[in-house]
Amino acid sequence: MRDYPDRMTPEQARAFGEDVLNIVSQIPRGRVTTYGHIALLAGWPSHARMVGRTLRYTPGAAELPCHRVVNKVGRTAPGWKRQRTLLEDEGVLFKANGHVDMERYLWEPEFIGEN
């Protein structure tokens, strides 16, 4: 495995996980955001995949609106068919290609925690 210059320490990984869960908890009903945008907000812009792992493997994450997180083109998580239903129940519309209409539903807050 290559050594990445932005590899996290265990303490940074814990803080990243907490930040991810905090950000996801704030996604408004009827809106979506991306794994990459969450990683950027958490201060680790190259860690979009780790956002997905955090949401999948952190106890208690299922209590959060994880269904509101999609990839950068609006595609839902592979293998999670209920995600689309949950989003549609909130009024999120999908394009003919099955992706969320990101121009309409993308939630991009300012950096959380800034004064």
Secondary structure as UniProt FT lines:
FT   TURN            5..6
FT   HELIX           10..25
FT   TURN            29..30
FT   STRAND          32..34
FT   HELIX           35..41
FT   TURN            42..43
FT   TURN            45..46
FT   HELIX           48..57
FT   TURN            59..60
FT   HELIX           61..63
FT   HELIX           66..68
FT   STRAND          69..70
FT   TURN            72..73
FT   TURN            78..79
FT   HELIX           82..89
FT   TURN            90..91
FT   TURN            96..97
FT   HELIX           102..105
FT   TURN            112..113
//
